[in-house]
């Protein structure tokens, strides 16, 4: 049995050197480290003041706590980032081309990482509720990519956070896939199936030290539900009710995946509060507040995800009622939560958000006007291509109506028309299944576009008379060009009747 060195955050940070690749634990703020990264930022500031370089290549499971991306970006200590982020200062540096950002599907990141295609990992730094002398580790409020990171890394630093109880054992389902030709099937047939270990195990000789903390997760503070998000949620609920009515949902209501954010939180509330929708399960990446509320109200049977992106009060509710929630929740590695095999087998209903949608059903979920990164693709592509029902939801306008979410051509495409079945806004639903491009365009305009922009979109549709798809190369990006020049697409809008 091995005794581990107990370090201060500063001592742990001193082990990390310029140019190294660091794999950060966590999945959203859940499970992110709290103190080592702050010490790294302070060290970077000192080194920069001496005139020497200090920046790191950061890989994570998804987004992180502000104490990771925000703090390191403000210290100009990041030179490379993959695969997803939600940090305002980091986003600015990425869009200024000061940080190289690799936007990657969360499921497809893992095989090349395991093959070494992204280079060696110098340190894995993550949070745990407990570390045992045989190398067994009890994780906290997320799993993400930590099992793979810890196995591949040359060295490991762990924050043992006393805020998370050791009674958490049983929450996690640790299962890692091998590489071809040794990849086995994933034996998950219901979201509640547990197939792995409750503890993560690594070589104890890799553990360079432990930093003790007692710091809560930041949590995700969601904006209050507004009328637009409520109407979008109601439209999606009606869509699924109609699918049940016509016998297109199978014998039981199918598991649901919902992306992260205020719109997703609102639509989940609309689903579980609708009496016409039976209780259901979640097979998703992120477990948000409304999912826990749905479990409390016995409207959600079970939730499987990679992290608990919940507010502090909701996390405390989980911890105070652990015996109940250990039967209702499981946290898995993201290569399992986002794996196409499991998504297809379970028949998941995938619900994700879009920045803009074009008339043919292509979706941009990452780049404003095609150039300015927002967050990244995350896991939306994993679910949109592989779900039994694939839904993209978006408010019809943004920036007080100055941006139309429905445009002639997407300025950047993350999800092609081939992977998009439904578009939903507060105005209605466009069912794109089995429809050619012109009918798709008419349905998207008539059902989803804001009334102020519909005539301009119809005008665009009428310009090109030849070809299967009525794409006009000369004017296809006029909406986005107008916004870049005038900060509004308003020249294309007309007054509502």
C-alpha positions as CSV (number, residue, x, y, z in Angstrom):
1,X,0.0,0.0,0.0
2,X,1.2,3.5,-0.8
3,X,1.1,6.7,1.2
4,X,0.6,9.8,-1.0
5,X,2.3,13.1,-0.5
6,X,0.1,15.8,0.8
7,X,0.8,19.0,-1.1
8,X,-0.3,22.6,-1.1
9,X,-1.8,23.9,-4.3
10,X,1.3,25.9,-4.9
11,X,3.5,22.8,-4.5
12,X,1.4,20.9,-6.9
13,X,1.4,23.8,-9.4
14,X,5.2,23.9,-9.2
15,X,5.4,20.4,-10.8
16,X,3.8,21.6,-14.0
17,X,6.1,23.2,-16.6
18,X,5.7,25.4,-19.7
19,X,4.4,23.7,-22.8
20,X,3.1,20.6,-21.1
21,X,-0.2,18.9,-21.9
22,X,-2.6,18.9,-19.0
23,X,-5.8,16.8,-19.0
24,X,-8.3,18.5,-16.6
25,X,-11.0,16.5,-14.9
26,X,-14.6,17.6,-14.6
27,X,-17.6,17.9,-16.9
28,X,-18.9,21.5,-16.9
29,X,-18.1,23.0,-13.4
30,X,-19.0,19.6,-11.9
31,X,-15.9,17.7,-10.8
32,X,-13.5,20.5,-11.8
33,X,-10.5,21.2,-9.7
34,X,-10.7,24.3,-7.6
35,X,-7.3,25.3,-6.2
36,X,-4.4,23.9,-8.3
37,X,-5.4,25.9,-11.4
38,X,-5.5,29.1,-9.4
39,X,-2.0,28.4,-8.1
40,X,-1.0,27.6,-11.7
41,X,-2.4,31.0,-12.8
42,X,-0.5,32.8,-10.1
43,X,2.7,31.0,-11.1
44,X,2.1,32.0,-14.7
45,X,1.8,35.6,-13.7
46,X,5.1,35.5,-11.8
47,X,6.9,33.8,-14.7
48,X,5.5,36.3,-17.2
49,X,6.6,39.3,-15.1
50,X,10.1,37.8,-15.2
51,X,9.9,37.9,-19.0
52,X,9.7,34.1,-19.5
53,X,7.0,32.1,-21.3
54,X,4.5,29.9,-19.5
55,X,1.5,28.4,-21.2
56,X,-0.2,25.0,-21.3
57,X,-2.0,22.7,-23.6
58,X,-5.3,22.0,-21.9
59,X,-7.6,19.1,-22.7
60,X,-10.8,18.4,-20.8
61,X,-13.9,16.3,-21.0
62,X,-16.1,19.3,-21.8
63,X,-16.3,22.8,-20.3
64,X,-14.9,23.5,-16.8
65,X,-15.3,25.5,-13.7
66,X,-14.4,29.3,-14.1
67,X,-11.5,28.5,-11.8
68,X,-10.0,26.5,-14.6
69,X,-10.6,28.2,-18.0
70,X,-11.4,31.7,-16.8
71,X,-8.5,31.9,-14.3
72,X,-5.9,30.3,-16.7
73,X,-7.0,32.4,-19.6
74,X,-6.8,35.6,-17.6
75,X,-3.3,34.7,-16.7
76,X,-2.6,34.0,-20.4
77,X,-1.5,30.5,-19.4
78,X,-3.4,28.6,-22.2
79,X,-2.0,28.1,-25.7
80,X,-4.1,25.2,-26.8
81,X,-7.6,24.0,-25.8
82,X,-9.8,21.0,-26.7
83,X,-12.7,20.0,-27.1
84,X,-15.2,22.4,-25.6
85,X,-15.4,25.5,-23.5
86,X,-17.8,28.2,-22.2
87,X,-15.3,30.7,-20.8
88,X,-15.7,34.4,-21.9
89,X,-12.0,35.3,-21.6
90,X,-10.9,32.1,-23.2
91,X,-13.4,32.6,-26.1
92,X,-12.0,36.0,-26.7
93,X,-8.5,34.7,-26.9
94,X,-9.6,31.9,-29.3
95,X,-11.3,34.3,-31.6
96,X,-8.3,36.6,-31.5
97,X,-6.2,33.5,-32.6
98,X,-4.1,33.6,-29.5
99,X,-5.2,30.2,-28.4
100,X,-5.5,27.2,-30.7
101,X,-8.9,25.6,-30.2
102,X,-9.8,22.2,-31.6
103,X,-13.6,21.7,-31.8
104,X,-14.3,18.0,-31.5
105,X,-17.3,15.7,-30.9
106,X,-17.1,14.5,-27.4
107,X,-17.4,10.8,-28.4
108,X,-14.9,10.9,-31.2
109,X,-12.2,12.5,-29.1
110,X,-11.4,9.4,-27.2
111,X,-10.1,6.9,-29.8
112,X,-7.4,9.2,-31.2
113,X,-6.5,10.3,-27.7
114,X,-5.9,6.7,-26.6
115,X,-3.8,6.1,-29.8
116,X,-1.6,9.0,-28.9
117,X,-2.6,11.1,-31.9
118,X,-2.8,14.2,-29.8
119,X,0.6,13.6,-28.2
120,X,1.4,12.5,-24.7
121,X,-0.4,13.7,-21.6
122,X,2.0,15.0,-19.0
123,X,-0.4,15.5,-16.1
124,X,-4.0,14.5,-15.3
125,X,-5.4,16.8,-12.7
126,X,-8.8,16.1,-11.3
127,X,-11.0,16.0,-8.2
128,X,-12.0,13.1,-6.0
129,X,-14.0,12.5,-2.9
130,X,-11.5,9.9,-1.7
131,X,-8.3,8.3,-2.8
132,X,-7.3,4.9,-1.4
133,X,-3.8,3.5,-1.1
134,X,-4.3,0.8,-3.7
135,X,-5.0,3.4,-6.4
136,X,-8.8,3.2,-6.1
137,X,-10.4,6.6,-6.5
138,X,-14.0,7.8,-5.7
139,X,-14.8,10.6,-8.1
140,X,-17.2,13.5,-7.2
141,X,-20.0,15.1,-9.2
142,X,-18.7,14.2,-12.6
143,X,-16.8,11.5,-14.5
144,X,-16.3,13.0,-18.0
145,X,-13.0,11.7,-19.5
146,X,-11.1,11.3,-16.2
147,X,-10.7,7.4,-16.3
148,X,-8.9,7.7,-19.7
149,X,-7.0,10.8,-18.7
150,X,-5.7,9.2,-15.6
151,X,-4.7,6.0,-17.3
152,X,-2.8,7.8,-20.1
153,X,-1.1,10.5,-18.1
154,X,2.5,10.2,-17.1
155,X,1.7,11.9,-13.7
156,X,-1.5,12.5,-11.7
157,X,-2.4,15.3,-9.2
158,X,-5.6,15.0,-7.3
159,X,-7.7,17.5,-5.3
160,X,-9.5,15.5,-2.6
161,X,-12.5,17.7,-1.9
162,X,-14.2,17.1,1.5
163,X,-17.3,19.0,0.2
164,X,-18.3,15.7,-1.5
165,X,-19.1,12.8,0.8
166,X,-17.5,9.4,0.7
167,X,-21.1,8.0,0.7
168,X,-21.1,8.8,-3.0
169,X,-19.8,5.3,-3.8
170,X,-22.4,3.7,-6.1
171,X,-23.1,6.9,-8.0
172,X,-20.4,6.2,-10.7
173,X,-20.3,3.6,-13.4
174,X,-16.7,3.4,-14.6
175,X,-16.3,1.5,-17.8
176,X,-13.6,2.2,-20.5
177,X,-13.6,0.9,-24.0
178,X,-10.6,-0.8,-25.7
179,X,-9.3,0.1,-29.1
180,X,-10.0,-1.8,-32.3
181,X,-9.7,-4.7,-32.9
182,X,-10.4,-5.3,-29.2
183,X,-13.4,-3.0,-28.8
184,X,-16.3,-4.9,-27.1
185,X,-20.0,-4.2,-27.3
186,X,-21.4,-1.9,-24.6
187,X,-24.1,-3.9,-22.7
188,X,-26.5,-1.1,-21.9
189,X,-30.1,-1.9,-22.8
190,X,-31.8,0.6,-20.4
191,X,-30.5,3.9,-19.1
192,X,-30.5,2.4,-15.6
193,X,-28.1,-0.5,-16.5
194,X,-24.8,-0.3,-14.6
195,X,-22.0,-2.1,-16.3
196,X,-18.8,-1.0,-14.7
197,X,-17.1,-0.3,-11.4
198,X,-18.1,2.2,-8.7
199,X,-14.4,3.2,-8.2
200,X,-11.8,4.3,-10.7
201,X,-8.5,2.4,-10.5
202,X,-5.1,3.7,-11.6
203,X,-1.4,2.9,-11.0
204,X,-0.8,4.4,-7.6
205,X,2.8,5.1,-8.6
206,X,1.6,7.9,-10.9
207,X,0.0,9.9,-8.1
208,X,2.5,12.7,-7.4
209,X,0.4,14.2,-4.6
210,X,-2.9,15.1,-3.1
211,X,-4.2,18.6,-2.4
212,X,-6.9,18.7,0.3
213,X,-9.8,21.1,-0.3
214,X,-13.4,21.8,0.9
215,X,-14.9,23.9,-1.9
216,X,-18.4,23.6,-3.4
217,X,-19.0,23.3,-7.1
218,X,-19.9,26.7,-8.7
219,X,-23.0,25.2,-10.2
220,X,-25.0,26.4,-13.2
221,X,-27.1,29.4,-12.4
222,X,-29.9,29.3,-14.9
223,X,-31.8,32.4,-16.0
224,X,-35.5,32.5,-15.1
225,X,-37.8,30.8,-17.6
226,X,-39.1,33.3,-20.2
227,X,-42.1,33.2,-22.5
228,X,-40.0,32.2,-25.5
229,X,-38.3,29.2,-23.9
230,X,-41.6,28.2,-22.3
231,X,-43.3,28.1,-25.8
232,X,-40.4,26.2,-27.3
233,X,-40.8,23.6,-24.5
234,X,-44.5,23.4,-25.0
235,X,-44.0,22.9,-28.8
236,X,-41.5,20.0,-28.2
237,X,-43.9,18.4,-25.7
238,X,-46.7,18.6,-28.3
239,X,-44.4,17.1,-31.0
240,X,-43.7,14.1,-28.8
241,X,-47.3,13.7,-27.8
242,X,-48.2,13.6,-31.5
243,X,-45.5,11.0,-32.1
244,X,-47.0,8.9,-29.4
245,X,-50.5,9.4,-30.8
246,X,-49.4,8.1,-34.2
247,X,-47.6,5.1,-32.8
248,X,-44.1,6.3,-33.8
249,X,-42.6,6.0,-30.3
250,X,-42.5,2.3,-29.7
251,X,-44.2,0.5,-26.8
252,X,-42.9,2.9,-24.1
253,X,-41.8,6.5,-24.1
254,X,-38.2,6.7,-25.2
255,X,-35.2,8.1,-23.2
256,X,-34.4,11.7,-23.6
257,X,-31.2,13.6,-24.1
258,X,-31.1,17.4,-23.7
259,X,-28.2,19.8,-24.1
260,X,-27.1,22.2,-21.5
261,X,-28.5,25.7,-21.0
262,X,-31.5,27.7,-20.1
263,X,-33.6,26.6,-23.1
264,X,-32.9,23.0,-22.3
265,X,-33.8,23.5,-18.7
266,X,-37.1,25.1,-19.7
267,X,-38.0,22.5,-22.2
268,X,-37.2,19.6,-19.7
269,X,-39.6,21.3,-17.3
270,X,-42.3,21.5,-20.0
271,X,-41.9,17.8,-20.8
272,X,-42.0,16.3,-17.3
273,X,-44.8,18.7,-16.2
274,X,-47.1,17.8,-19.1
275,X,-49.6,15.2,-17.9
276,X,-50.0,13.8,-21.5
277,X,-46.3,12.6,-21.4
278,X,-45.7,9.5,-19.2
279,X,-42.8,9.3,-16.8
280,X,-39.6,8.8,-18.7
281,X,-35.8,8.2,-18.3
282,X,-32.8,10.3,-19.3
283,X,-29.8,9.1,-21.3
284,X,-27.8,12.3,-21.6
285,X,-24.5,14.0,-21.0
286,X,-25.5,16.6,-18.5
287,X,-27.9,16.3,-15.6
288,X,-29.4,19.7,-14.8
289,X,-31.7,21.1,-12.1
290,X,-35.0,20.3,-13.8
291,X,-34.0,16.7,-14.2
292,X,-33.5,16.4,-10.4
293,X,-36.8,18.2,-9.9
294,X,-38.4,15.6,-12.2
295,X,-37.0,12.8,-10.2
296,X,-38.3,14.3,-7.0
297,X,-41.7,14.6,-8.5
298,X,-41.5,11.0,-9.8
299,X,-41.9,12.1,-13.4
300,X,-38.4,11.0,-14.3
301,X,-37.6,7.3,-13.5
302,X,-33.8,7.5,-13.9
303,X,-31.1,9.8,-15.3
304,X,-27.7,8.7,-16.7
305,X,-25.1,11.3,-17.5
306,X,-21.5,12.3,-17.3
307,X,-21.8,15.1,-14.8
308,X,-24.2,16.9,-12.4
309,X,-24.4,20.4,-13.7
310,X,-26.8,21.5,-11.0
311,X,-27.1,24.5,-8.6
312,X,-25.5,24.2,-5.1
313,X,-28.9,23.9,-3.5
314,X,-29.9,21.0,-5.8
315,X,-26.6,19.3,-5.2
316,X,-27.1,19.5,-1.5
317,X,-30.6,18.0,-2.0
318,X,-28.9,15.0,-3.7
319,X,-26.3,14.6,-1.0
320,X,-28.9,14.8,1.8
321,X,-31.0,12.1,0.1
322,X,-28.3,9.9,-1.3
323,X,-30.0,6.6,-0.7
324,X,-32.8,7.6,-3.0
325,X,-30.6,9.3,-5.6
326,X,-28.1,6.4,-5.8
327,X,-31.0,4.4,-7.2
328,X,-32.1,7.1,-9.6
329,X,-28.8,8.5,-11.0
330,X,-25.6,7.2,-12.5
331,X,-22.5,9.1,-13.8
332,X,-20.5,7.5,-16.6
333,X,-17.5,8.3,-18.8
334,X,-18.4,10.5,-21.7
335,X,-17.3,7.9,-24.2
336,X,-20.2,5.8,-22.9
337,X,-22.8,8.5,-22.5
338,X,-22.1,9.8,-26.0
339,X,-21.4,6.6,-27.8
340,X,-23.4,6.1,-31.0
341,X,-24.0,2.4,-30.3
342,X,-25.8,3.0,-27.1
343,X,-27.7,6.1,-28.4
344,X,-29.1,4.1,-31.3
345,X,-29.9,1.0,-29.3
346,X,-31.8,2.9,-26.7
347,X,-33.7,5.0,-29.3
348,X,-32.8,8.2,-27.6
349,X,-34.8,11.4,-28.3
350,X,-32.0,14.0,-28.9
351,X,-32.9,17.6,-28.1
352,X,-30.2,20.2,-28.8
353,X,-30.0,23.9,-29.4
354,X,-28.9,25.9,-32.5
355,X,-27.5,29.3,-33.2
356,X,-28.9,29.4,-36.7
357,X,-30.7,27.0,-39.1
358,X,-30.8,27.4,-42.8
359,X,-33.7,26.7,-45.2
360,X,-32.5,23.2,-45.9
361,X,-32.1,22.0,-42.3
362,X,-28.4,22.6,-41.9
363,X,-27.5,23.7,-38.3
364,X,-24.8,26.0,-37.0
365,X,-24.4,25.5,-33.2
366,X,-20.9,27.0,-32.7
367,X,-19.9,30.1,-34.7
368,X,-21.6,33.5,-34.9
369,X,-21.5,34.7,-38.6
370,X,-19.3,31.7,-39.3
371,X,-16.2,33.1,-37.6
372,X,-16.7,33.9,-33.9
373,X,-16.7,30.7,-31.8
374,X,-19.3,30.6,-29.0
375,X,-18.6,27.3,-27.1
376,X,-18.0,24.4,-29.4
377,X,-20.0,21.4,-30.8
378,X,-19.8,19.4,-27.6
379,X,-21.9,16.3,-27.7
380,X,-24.7,17.6,-29.9
381,X,-23.4,15.9,-33.0
382,X,-23.2,12.6,-31.2
383,X,-26.9,12.7,-30.5
384,X,-28.2,14.4,-33.6
385,X,-26.8,11.8,-36.0
386,X,-27.7,8.8,-33.8
387,X,-30.9,9.6,-32.0
388,X,-34.2,7.9,-33.0
389,X,-35.7,11.4,-33.0
390,X,-33.4,14.4,-33.6
391,X,-34.7,17.8,-32.6
392,X,-33.0,21.2,-32.8
393,X,-34.6,24.0,-30.8
394,X,-33.8,27.7,-31.0
395,X,-35.6,31.0,-30.4
396,X,-36.6,32.5,-33.8
397,X,-34.6,35.6,-33.1
398,X,-31.7,36.9,-30.9
399,X,-30.3,40.2,-29.8
400,X,-33.8,41.8,-29.4
401,X,-34.8,40.7,-32.9
402,X,-31.7,41.9,-34.7
403,X,-30.7,38.4,-35.6
404,X,-32.9,35.9,-37.3
405,X,-32.1,32.3,-36.3
406,X,-33.6,31.1,-39.6
407,X,-31.3,32.2,-42.5
408,X,-31.0,31.4,-46.2
409,X,-27.6,29.6,-45.7
410,X,-25.8,28.7,-42.5
411,X,-22.5,30.6,-42.2
412,X,-21.0,27.5,-40.5
413,X,-22.4,24.0,-40.5
414,X,-22.0,21.6,-37.6
415,X,-25.0,19.4,-38.3
416,X,-26.0,18.7,-41.9
417,X,-29.6,18.5,-43.2
418,X,-29.1,14.7,-43.2
419,X,-29.0,14.6,-39.4
420,X,-31.9,17.0,-38.7
421,X,-35.4,15.7,-38.3
422,X,-37.2,18.5,-36.5
423,X,-36.6,22.3,-36.1
424,X,-38.6,23.9,-33.3
425,X,-38.9,27.6,-32.3
426,X,-41.5,29.4,-30.2
427,X,-43.6,29.8,-33.4
428,X,-43.9,26.1,-34.2
429,X,-42.4,22.9,-35.6
430,X,-40.9,21.9,-38.9
431,X,-41.0,18.2,-39.5
432,X,-38.3,17.6,-42.1
433,X,-38.5,13.8,-42.4
434,X,-39.1,12.4,-45.8
435,X,-39.2,15.9,-47.4
436,X,-37.2,17.3,-50.3
437,X,-35.3,20.6,-50.0
438,X,-38.0,22.9,-51.3
439,X,-40.7,21.6,-49.0
440,X,-38.3,21.7,-46.1
441,X,-37.6,25.3,-46.8
442,X,-41.2,26.3,-47.0
443,X,-42.0,24.4,-43.8
444,X,-39.1,26.0,-41.9
445,X,-40.2,29.5,-43.1
446,X,-43.9,29.0,-42.4
447,X,-43.6,27.2,-39.1
448,X,-40.4,28.4,-37.4
449,X,-39.2,31.8,-38.8
450,X,-40.2,35.0,-37.0
451,X,-43.0,36.7,-38.9
452,X,-40.8,39.8,-39.5
453,X,-38.3,37.8,-41.6
454,X,-40.6,35.4,-43.4
455,X,-41.1,37.5,-46.5
456,X,-37.4,38.1,-47.0
457,X,-36.8,34.4,-46.7
458,X,-39.5,33.6,-49.2
459,X,-38.0,36.2,-51.6
460,X,-34.6,34.5,-51.3
461,X,-36.2,31.1,-52.1
462,X,-37.7,32.5,-55.3
463,X,-34.5,33.9,-56.7
464,X,-32.9,30.7,-58.0
465,X,-35.1,28.9,-60.5
466,X,-32.8,26.0,-61.5
467,X,-31.3,23.1,-59.6
468,X,-32.6,20.7,-57.0
469,X,-31.8,23.2,-54.2
470,X,-32.6,26.9,-54.6
471,X,-29.3,28.2,-53.4
472,X,-28.4,31.7,-54.6
473,X,-24.6,32.1,-54.2
474,X,-24.8,35.9,-54.6
475,X,-27.2,36.6,-51.8
476,X,-27.1,33.5,-49.6
477,X,-25.2,35.2,-46.8
478,X,-26.8,38.6,-47.0
479,X,-28.4,38.2,-43.6
480,X,-25.1,37.6,-41.9
481,X,-23.2,40.3,-43.9
482,X,-25.9,42.8,-43.0
483,X,-25.5,41.9,-39.3
484,X,-21.7,42.3,-39.4
485,X,-22.0,45.7,-41.0
486,X,-25.0,47.2,-39.2
487,X,-25.3,45.0,-36.0
488,X,-28.8,44.0,-37.2
489,X,-30.5,41.9,-39.9
490,X,-33.4,44.4,-39.6
491,X,-33.2,45.6,-43.2
492,X,-34.7,42.2,-44.1
493,X,-37.6,42.4,-41.6
494,X,-41.1,43.8,-42.2
495,X,-43.6,44.9,-39.6
496,X,-45.8,42.2,-38.2
497,X,-49.4,42.3,-39.3
